[in-house]
Amino acid sequence: MPLSDFYPSKVFKFCPFCGAEKFVWDGAKSHRCGACGHKLYVNEVAATVALIVNAQSELLFVRRRYDPAKGTLDLPGGFVDVGETAEHAIIREVREELNLEVSELQFFGSFPNRYLFGGVVYFTLDLTFTCTVRDFSPLLAADDVEGYLFAHPQKVNLDEIGLESIREVVKAYIKLA
């Protein structure tokens, strides 16, 4: 099935406010209930991505432990928690996933993504940062990371990267490297 079959406009049928089965997509960016009039907007969710390079100019990739795209290559990162800045989120995610401390970071760019989870496509905006790690000795795969590897990005098969936004991040990074 195409990913678009799991878009909120196809999945959400009942109003979460009154329960009526009159919840319809307006064709732009929200659902509107024909019974109570409430609107529910579909917006992108903030996520973070880390570009971490070692002394050999190799990029640090992780292997996804869970779906979506379980077992495929990814970059460290994750969702921004409510009330958290993107900068704090990327530092936290790198620590949780790899046991590494980010000493410096710089905004690299933003990349839209579609993230299928639990039968619904969520739209994310991946806020990507170049991150400096001074000490790789504590490196350990944890949290939702199954493993990790350092590789020159030009030598990585982009088809092994499971999320479309991460493929775009790596392509953009290669252009600048």
C-alpha positions in Angstrom: 0.0 0.0 0.0 1.3 3.5 -0.7 2.2 5.7 2.2 -0.6 8.1 1.3 -3.1 5.4 2.4 -2.0 6.1 6.0 -2.2 9.9 5.9 -4.4 11.4 8.7 -6.9 12.4 6.1 -7.5 8.7 5.3 -7.2 7.3 8.8 -9.1 9.7 11.1 -12.8 9.3 10.7 -14.2 10.1 14.2 -14.1 13.5 15.9 -11.8 13.3 19.0 -14.0 16.1 20.7 -17.5 14.7 20.3 -17.1 11.3 18.8 -19.2 11.9 15.7 -18.4 10.2 12.5 -18.5 13.5 10.7 -14.8 14.3 10.8 -13.7 15.3 7.3 -10.4 16.6 5.8 -10.7 20.1 4.5 -8.2 19.3 1.7 -5.6 21.7 3.0 -4.3 21.2 6.6 -7.1 20.3 9.0 -10.0 18.1 9.8 -13.3 19.6 10.7 -16.2 18.0 12.5 -19.5 18.4 10.8 -21.3 17.9 14.1 -19.5 20.1 16.7 -17.4 22.3 14.4 -14.0 21.6 16.0 -10.9 21.6 13.9 -7.8 19.5 14.2 -4.8 20.7 12.4 -2.2 18.4 10.8 1.2 20.1 11.3 4.8 18.8 11.1 6.3 17.6 14.3 9.8 18.7 15.2 12.6 16.1 15.2 16.4 16.4 15.3 19.2 14.8 13.4 22.9 14.8 14.3 25.8 14.9 11.8 28.8 13.6 13.8 32.2 13.1 12.2 35.3 11.4 13.6 38.9 12.4 13.0 39.0 10.3 9.8 36.1 12.4 8.3 33.7 9.4 8.7 30.1 10.1 9.5 28.5 8.3 12.4 25.5 6.2 11.3 23.2 4.2 13.5 21.1 1.2 12.8 17.4 1.4 13.7 16.2 -1.0 16.4 12.5 -0.5 15.8 10.1 0.3 13.0 9.6 2.3 11.0 12.5 1.1 8.9 13.8 -1.3 11.5 17.4 -2.5 10.7 18.2 0.3 8.2 20.8 3.0 8.5 19.9 6.3 10.1 21.6 9.2 11.8 21.4 9.9 15.5 18.4 12.0 16.7 14.8 11.9 17.5 11.7 13.8 18.4 11.7 17.1 20.3 9.9 16.8 23.6 7.2 19.3 24.6 8.8 22.4 26.0 12.3 21.4 24.8 14.5 23.3 22.4 15.8 21.6 19.3 19.4 22.2 20.6 18.6 20.5 23.9 16.8 17.6 22.1 19.8 16.8 19.9 22.2 16.8 22.9 19.8 14.5 24.8 19.2 12.2 21.9 22.9 11.7 21.2 23.5 11.0 24.9 20.5 8.5 25.1 21.3 6.7 21.8 25.1 6.7 21.8 26.3 7.7 25.3 28.2 10.6 23.8 28.4 14.2 24.9 28.0 16.9 22.2 30.4 19.8 22.9 29.4 22.1 20.0 26.6 22.2 17.5 25.7 24.2 14.5 22.4 24.3 12.6 22.8 22.5 9.2 19.3 22.6 7.7 15.7 21.4 7.9 14.3 18.4 6.0 10.6 17.3 5.8 9.8 13.7 6.4 6.9 11.3 6.5 7.0 8.9 9.4 4.6 5.8 9.4 3.9 4.7 13.0 1.0 2.8 14.4 -0.9 2.9 11.1 -0.8 6.7 10.7 1.7 8.9 8.8 3.1 11.7 10.9 4.8 14.6 9.1 8.0 15.7 10.7 10.5 18.5 10.2 14.0 17.1 10.8 16.1 19.9 12.3 19.7 18.9 11.5 22.8 19.9 13.3 26.5 19.3 12.8 27.7 18.1 16.2 31.2 18.0 17.7 32.1 15.1 20.0 35.5 15.3 21.5 35.6 11.8 23.1 34.3 8.7 21.3 35.5 6.3 23.9 32.2 6.0 25.7 30.4 5.2 22.4 27.7 2.6 23.1 24.5 1.7 21.2 21.5 2.2 23.4 17.8 3.3 23.5 16.3 2.8 20.0 19.7 2.2 18.3 20.7 -1.4 17.5 24.2 -0.6 16.4 26.4 2.0 14.9 29.1 2.5 12.2 31.5 5.1 11.0 31.6 5.5 7.2 32.5 8.0 4.5 29.1 9.2 3.4 30.1 9.0 -0.3 30.6 5.2 0.2 27.2 4.5 1.9 24.5 3.0 -0.3 21.7 5.5 0.1 19.2 2.7 -0.4 20.3 1.3 3.0 19.0 4.4 4.7 15.4 3.8 5.8 13.9 7.3 6.1 13.6 9.6 3.1 14.6 12.7 5.0 17.8 11.1 6.2 18.7 10.2 2.6 18.2 13.9 1.8 20.3 15.0 4.8 23.2 12.7 3.7 22.9 13.9 0.1 23.1 17.5 1.2 26.0 16.7 3.5 27.9 15.0 0.6 27.5 18.1 -1.6 29.1 20.3 1.1 31.9 17.8 2.1 
